Amino acid sequence: MQCGGMLAIAISMAVLWSGGRPWQFALLFAISMFSGMLSLHFVQKIPDIEVGGQVTSSGQPVPWLAILKYPPFSRLLIFNVVYSWVIGGLAAFVIAFLEGKGGYTAGQVLAVSLAGAFGAFASVPFIGPVLERTGSKPVLRISLALYLIGIGFWAFVTAGLVPAEYALVGIDYLVLGVAGGLFSIANVRIAMDTMPELGRNHFFSLFTVFTSLSLGLAPIFWGVFLDALAKHEFALGFFQVNRFSTYFVLLVLITIVTLFLTRPLVEKKGKPFETAIRDVVIMARLRLYGRFFNR
């Protein structure tokens, strides 16, 4: 999945690098349409799972309230809803700043976005053994710590303390890409670990509804918030207070809250945060040495 996303951004960057003419966008939409048709072809080839008759014919009402009150699930749900307010709109508003005040073209934005896709692609392969050894919670904390660094960078950039140079922005996208890649796998793993097998489909239904609503509402709220602060700009010493810097400072605070919300999460196995950090570094070095000696 990460490889496909990276390839899609690379193709978009190549097409839009020289500008954003109508035919270029038409070409990208045509590629999307073809990819969608191709995916339908492969969906037809995926074997379906047979469902037992007694499961499909059950007439018992679903205890939605009891599911919501199940402590491990409710903690996971709150954690993901708060996290949705961190990433909901983050990519869009970073691009809005880069194109509006940073002077970036569409091709340049896609180029730094490619660094983020590469970060996710590169981080995913070696995280499996780490998850098996340390559990999901330490990896979630590593991911949120990286988000804190990446979002903090944008708070400094939008406040005028750090320049939006191409190399720095690319490195920050790389950090955020790694954070997103680690979070996605660790979050799915802890969700599977938290939701009981009995009624798991209903647990996932509620989980999907709440997280999707949060991801949909967050950019709307933040967009209205940014518009409301459009004319309120002033300086606090070297720190430029504007709508973007205020937004990213708030995201930093919400990320810290999300980091603390990992503590009450429940999983069946896990080891300390320090062990996860050590394993991530060791696995990365082993893979690097392996590539070097295999040449």
C-alpha positions in Angstrom: 0.0 0.0 0.0 2.8 2.4 0.9 4.6 1.5 -2.4 1.4 2.3 -4.4 1.0 5.6 -2.6 4.6 6.6 -3.3 4.3 5.6 -7.0 1.0 7.7 -7.3 2.7 10.8 -5.8 5.8 10.3 -8.1 3.6 10.1 -11.2 1.6 13.2 -10.1 4.8 15.1 -9.5 6.1 14.2 -12.9 2.9 15.3 -14.6 2.4 18.5 -12.7 6.1 19.6 -12.3 5.9 22.1 -15.2 2.6 23.6 -14.1 -1.1 22.9 -13.6 -2.7 23.1 -17.0 -6.1 21.4 -17.6 -4.7 18.6 -19.8 -2.3 17.7 -17.0 -5.1 17.3 -14.5 -7.2 15.5 -17.0 -4.3 13.0 -17.5 -4.1 12.4 -13.8 -7.8 11.8 -13.5 -7.6 9.4 -16.5 -4.9 7.4 -14.7 -7.0 7.3 -11.6 -10.0 6.1 -13.5 -7.9 3.3 -15.1 -6.5 2.4 -11.7 -10.0 2.1 -10.3 -11.1 -0.1 -13.1 -8.0 -2.3 -12.6 -8.7 -2.6 -8.9 -12.2 -3.8 -9.6 -10.7 -6.5 -11.8 -8.6 -7.7 -8.9 -11.5 -7.5 -6.4 -13.3 -10.0 -8.5 -10.4 -12.5 -8.0 -10.2 -12.2 -4.2 -11.8 -15.3 -2.6 -14.7 -14.4 -0.3 -15.1 -15.7 3.2 -18.0 -18.0 3.8 -20.3 -16.9 6.7 -22.1 -19.5 8.7 -25.9 -19.6 8.6 -26.4 -19.2 12.3 -24.4 -16.0 12.3 -26.3 -14.4 9.5 -29.7 -15.5 10.8 -29.2 -14.1 14.4 -32.1 -11.9 15.3 -30.6 -10.6 18.6 -30.4 -6.8 18.9 -26.9 -5.4 18.9 -25.9 -3.9 22.3 -24.3 -0.8 20.9 -24.3 1.0 24.3 -22.6 -2.0 25.9 -20.0 -2.0 23.2 -19.3 1.7 23.7 -19.0 1.2 27.5 -16.5 -1.7 27.1 -13.4 0.0 28.8 -10.6 -1.1 26.5 -12.6 -0.2 23.4 -13.8 3.1 24.7 -10.2 4.1 25.6 -9.0 3.1 22.1 -11.9 5.0 20.5 -11.2 8.2 22.5 -7.5 7.9 21.6 -8.3 7.6 17.8 -10.8 10.4 17.8 -8.4 12.8 19.4 -5.7 11.6 17.0 -8.1 12.4 14.1 -8.1 16.0 15.1 -4.3 16.1 14.8 -4.1 14.7 11.3 -7.5 15.8 10.0 -6.6 18.6 7.6 -2.8 18.6 8.5 -1.7 17.7 5.0 -4.1 20.2 3.4 -3.2 23.2 5.6 0.5 22.5 5.2 0.0 22.7 1.4 -2.1 25.8 1.8 0.8 27.5 3.7 3.5 26.3 1.3 1.6 27.5 -1.8 0.1 30.6 -0.2 3.1 32.0 1.8 5.9 29.7 1.0 5.9 30.3 -2.7 5.9 26.6 -3.6 4.6 25.3 -6.9 2.3 22.3 -7.2 5.2 20.2 -8.5 7.5 21.3 -5.6 4.7 20.4 -3.1 4.4 17.0 -4.6 8.2 16.5 -4.5 8.4 17.1 -0.7 5.2 15.0 -0.3 7.1 12.2 -2.1 9.6 12.3 0.8 6.7 11.7 3.2 5.5 8.7 1.1 9.1 7.3 1.1 9.3 7.7 4.9 6.2 5.6 5.3 7.4 3.1 2.7 10.8 2.7 4.3 9.6 2.4 7.9 6.9 -0.2 7.5 9.1 -3.3 6.5 11.1 -3.5 9.7 8.4 -2.6 12.2 6.8 -6.0 12.3 9.5 -7.7 14.4 9.6 -4.7 16.7 5.8 -4.9 17.2 6.0 -8.6 18.1 8.7 -7.9 20.6 7.5 -4.7 22.3 3.8 -4.5 21.5 1.8 -1.6 19.9 1.9 1.0 22.7 5.6 1.8 22.5 5.5 2.1 18.7 2.4 4.4 19.0 4.4 6.6 21.4 7.4 6.7 19.0 5.0 7.7 16.2 3.4 10.4 18.2 6.8 11.7 19.3 7.8 12.0 15.7 4.5 13.8 14.9 5.3 16.2 17.7 8.7 17.0 16.1 7.2 17.3 12.6 4.3 19.5 13.7 6.5 21.6 16.0 8.7 22.3 12.9 5.7 23.8 11.2 4.9 25.9 14.2 8.3 27.4 14.0 8.2 27.8 10.2 4.8 29.6 10.2 5.9 31.8 13.1 8.8 33.0 11.0 11.5 31.5 13.2 12.7 28.8 10.7 12.8 29.3 6.9 10.6 27.1 4.7 13.7 25.8 2.8 13.3 23.0 0.4 15.6 20.6 2.2 14.2 21.3 5.7 10.6 20.8 4.5 11.6 17.6 2.7 13.2 16.2 5.9 10.1 17.2 7.9 7.8 15.4 5.4 10.1 12.4 5.8 9.7 12.4 9.6 5.9 12.8 9.3 5.8 9.9 6.8 7.7 7.6 9.1 5.3 8.7 11.9 2.2 7.9 9.8 3.6 4.6 8.7 4.4 3.4 12.2 1.1 4.7 13.6 -1.1 3.0 10.9 0.3 -0.5 11.6 0.6 -0.2 15.4 -3.0 1.2 15.6 -4.5 -1.6 13.5 -2.6 -4.2 15.6 -3.8 -2.8 19.0 -7.3 -2.5 17.6 -7.3 -6.2 16.6 -5.9 -6.9 20.1 -8.5 -4.8 21.9 -11.7 -5.9 20.1 -13.0 -9.3 21.2 -13.8 -11.9 18.6 -17.4 -12.1 19.7 -19.1 -9.2 18.0 -15.9 -7.9 16.4 -17.7 -6.7 13.2 -19.9 -4.5 15.4 -16.9 -3.1 17.2 -15.2 -2.3 13.9 -18.4 -0.7 12.6 -18.6 1.7 15.6 -14.8 2.3 15.4 -15.0 3.2 11.7 -18.0 5.5 12.1 -16.5 7.5 14.9 -13.0 7.8 13.4 -14.4 8.7 10.0 -16.7 11.3 11.4 -13.8 12.8 13.3 -11.5 12.8 10.2 -14.3 14.5 8.2 -15.3 17.1 10.8 -11.7 18.1 11.8 -10.7 19.8 8.6 -14.1 21.6 8.4 -13.6 23.0 11.9 -10.0 23.9 11.4 -10.8 25.6 8.1 -13.5 27.8 9.7 -11.0 28.4 12.6 -8.3 29.5 10.1 -10.7 31.8 8.2 -11.8 33.4 11.5 -8.2 34.3 12.4 -7.2 35.5 8.9 -7.0 39.1 9.9 -5.6 38.6 13.4 -1.8 38.8 13.0 0.7 40.3 15.4 4.2 39.7 16.8 5.3 38.4 20.2 9.0 39.2 20.0 10.4 37.1 17.2 7.3 34.9 17.2 4.8 35.8 14.5 1.3 35.1 15.7 -1.0 34.3 12.7 -3.7 31.8 11.8 -1.2 29.1 10.7 1.2 29.4 13.6 -1.8 29.4 16.0 -3.2 26.3 14.3 0.1 24.4 14.5 0.7 25.3 18.2 -2.8 24.0 19.0 -1.9 20.8 17.1 1.3 20.4 19.2 -0.9 20.6 22.3 -3.4 18.1 21.0 -0.5 15.7 20.0 0.8 15.9 23.6 -2.7 15.0 24.9 -2.8 12.1 22.4 0.6 10.9 23.6 -0.8 10.8 27.2 -3.9 8.9 26.0 -1.7 5.9 25.0 -1.1 5.2 28.7 -4.6 3.7 29.5 -4.7 1.7 26.2 -5.0 -2.1 26.8 -3.1 -4.7 24.9 -2.3 -8.3 25.7 1.5 -8.0 25.4 4.0 -5.2 25.4 7.3 -4.0 26.7 8.8 -0.7 27.8 9.1 2.3 25.5 12.9 2.2 25.8 12.9 -1.4 24.3 10.9 -0.2 21.3 13.4 2.6 20.7 16.3 0.2 20.9 14.7 -2.3 18.6 13.8 0.2 16.0 17.4 1.5 15.9 18.9 -2.0 15.9 16.6 -3.2 13.1 17.3 -0.1 11.0 21.1 -0.6 11.3 20.9 -4.3 10.6 19.0 -3.7 7.4 21.5 -0.9 6.4 24.4 -3.2 7.0 22.7 -6.0 5.2 22.2 -3.9 2.1 25.8 -2.8 2.2 27.4 -6.3 2.6 25.0 -7.8 0.0 26.3 -5.5 -2.8 
